[in-house]
């Protein structure tokens, strides 16, 4: 199972956003983490050359929504069709620190016109 985690920090007057993916594997809860990067999603649609953001309905949140769906499903078409609505339902509403689980995303995807 994947868990997506984002955190926004202000450092020396500059804003920094980090998004990591935590993978839990097997019954023994093996854990691995990696940083979610925008580059793969930017190949599909480059909304935000500056990367991710959240908490509003703009280009950074659109890039994050596309990247998360692409990372989770590996399906470019499904991600492309659903990411704007995903952004509106989740990404635009996130605060400075957030978590979103794979089951939550998959449950949402099942209710869409083009399910996973």
Kinemage of the C-alpha trace (Angstrom):
@kinemage 1
@onewidth
@group {chain A} dominant
@subgroup {mainchain}
@vectorlist {calphas} color= white
{ca unk a 1} P 0.000 0.000 0.000
{ca unk a 2} L 1.168 3.505 -0.776
{ca unk a 3} L 0.714 6.540 1.431
{ca unk a 4} L 1.276 9.981 -0.048
{ca unk a 5} L 2.522 12.667 2.341
{ca unk a 6} L 3.075 16.340 1.689
{ca unk a 7} L 4.586 19.039 3.830
{ca unk a 8} L 5.047 22.750 3.164
{ca unk a 9} L 7.714 24.696 5.044
{ca unk a 10} L 8.878 28.289 5.020
{ca unk a 11} L 12.648 28.568 5.163
{ca unk a 12} L 14.350 31.967 5.143
{ca unk a 13} L 11.336 33.575 3.517
{ca unk a 14} L 11.149 30.909 0.812
{ca unk a 15} L 8.536 28.237 0.586
{ca unk a 16} L 9.529 24.598 0.178
{ca unk a 17} L 7.131 21.757 -0.626
{ca unk a 18} L 8.013 18.105 -0.311
{ca unk a 19} L 5.925 15.119 -1.351
{ca unk a 20} L 7.014 11.623 -0.404
{ca unk a 21} L 5.558 8.235 -1.112
{ca unk a 22} L 5.678 5.678 1.672
{ca unk a 23} L 5.274 2.076 0.511
{ca unk a 24} L 4.215 -0.577 2.969
{ca unk a 25} L 4.852 -4.104 1.739
{ca unk a 26} L 3.758 -7.449 3.068
{ca unk a 27} L 2.534 -8.635 6.419
{ca unk a 28} L 5.739 -7.558 8.159
{ca unk a 29} L 5.147 -3.919 7.188
{ca unk a 30} L 8.315 -3.410 5.232
{ca unk a 31} L 8.590 0.281 4.586
{ca unk a 32} L 10.319 2.188 1.819
{ca unk a 33} L 10.063 5.850 0.869
{ca unk a 34} L 10.821 7.932 -2.173
{ca unk a 35} L 10.267 11.531 -3.159
{ca unk a 36} L 7.546 12.101 -5.730
{ca unk a 37} L 9.022 14.107 -8.597
{ca unk a 38} L 7.076 16.074 -11.223
{ca unk a 39} L 9.219 15.054 -14.245
{ca unk a 40} L 7.210 11.995 -15.384
{ca unk a 41} L 3.899 13.825 -15.118
{ca unk a 42} L 5.378 16.862 -16.900
{ca unk a 43} L 5.982 14.647 -19.933
{ca unk a 44} L 2.200 14.205 -20.162
{ca unk a 45} L 1.246 17.782 -19.358
{ca unk a 46} L 3.572 20.451 -18.020
{ca unk a 47} L 1.302 22.586 -15.872
{ca unk a 48} L 4.010 23.727 -13.512
{ca unk a 49} L 7.707 23.889 -14.431
{ca unk a 50} L 8.294 24.963 -10.813
{ca unk a 51} L 6.873 21.722 -9.421
{ca unk a 52} L 4.125 20.821 -7.001
{ca unk a 53} L 1.868 22.768 -4.706
{ca unk a 54} L -1.521 22.329 -3.036
{ca unk a 55} L -4.252 24.100 -1.108
{ca unk a 56} L -5.755 25.954 -4.069
{ca unk a 57} L -6.865 25.217 -7.609
{ca unk a 58} L -3.882 26.142 -9.772
{ca unk a 59} L -1.036 24.789 -11.875
{ca unk a 60} L 1.105 23.377 -9.028
{ca unk a 61} L -1.847 21.425 -7.608
{ca unk a 62} L -2.731 20.175 -11.109
{ca unk a 63} L 0.816 18.867 -11.546
{ca unk a 64} L 0.662 17.115 -8.178
{ca unk a 65} L -2.709 15.513 -8.953
{ca unk a 66} L -1.428 14.206 -12.291
{ca unk a 67} L 1.800 12.928 -10.717
{ca unk a 68} L 0.025 11.116 -7.892
{ca unk a 69} L -2.437 9.342 -10.170
{ca unk a 70} L 0.323 8.415 -12.602
{ca unk a 71} L 2.534 7.120 -9.787
{ca unk a 72} L -0.252 5.067 -8.245
{ca unk a 73} L -1.825 3.587 -11.377
{ca unk a 74} L 0.937 3.713 -13.988
{ca unk a 75} L -1.875 4.444 -16.440
{ca unk a 76} L -1.316 7.607 -18.477
{ca unk a 77} L -4.813 7.747 -19.975
{ca unk a 78} L -6.595 7.167 -16.669
{ca unk a 79} L -4.416 9.818 -15.028
{ca unk a 80} L -4.981 12.327 -17.818
{ca unk a 81} L -8.769 11.863 -17.741
{ca unk a 82} L -9.149 12.068 -13.944
{ca unk a 83} L -6.494 14.409 -12.559
{ca unk a 84} L -8.406 17.716 -12.733
{ca unk a 85} L -11.328 16.277 -10.787
{ca unk a 86} L -8.888 14.605 -8.381
{ca unk a 87} L -7.257 17.989 -7.861
{ca unk a 88} L -10.628 19.592 -7.078
{ca unk a 89} L -11.656 16.834 -4.659
{ca unk a 90} L -8.388 16.436 -2.770
{ca unk a 91} L -5.328 18.494 -3.705
{ca unk a 92} L -6.998 21.923 -3.665
{ca unk a 93} L -8.202 21.260 -0.114
{ca unk a 94} L -4.939 20.127 1.490
{ca unk a 95} L -3.367 22.160 4.290
{ca unk a 96} L 0.379 22.567 4.919
{ca unk a 97} L 0.738 18.936 6.021
{ca unk a 98} L -1.336 16.071 4.636
{ca unk a 99} L -1.583 12.314 4.077
{ca unk a 100} L -3.604 10.420 1.461
{ca unk a 101} L -3.669 6.634 1.234
{ca unk a 102} L -3.859 4.325 -1.753
{ca unk a 103} L -7.215 2.883 -0.623
{ca unk a 104} L -8.696 6.394 -0.411
{ca unk a 105} L -7.515 7.196 -3.939
{ca unk a 106} L -8.642 3.875 -5.397
{ca unk a 107} L -12.075 4.233 -3.766
{ca unk a 108} L -12.374 7.682 -5.348
{ca unk a 109} L -11.219 6.340 -8.744
{ca unk a 110} L -13.833 3.574 -8.657
{ca unk a 111} L -16.556 6.234 -8.516
{ca unk a 112} L -15.279 8.096 -11.590
{ca unk a 113} L -16.456 7.670 -15.170
{ca unk a 114} L -13.097 6.131 -16.115
{ca unk a 115} L -12.251 3.902 -13.115
{ca unk a 116} L -8.901 2.288 -12.342
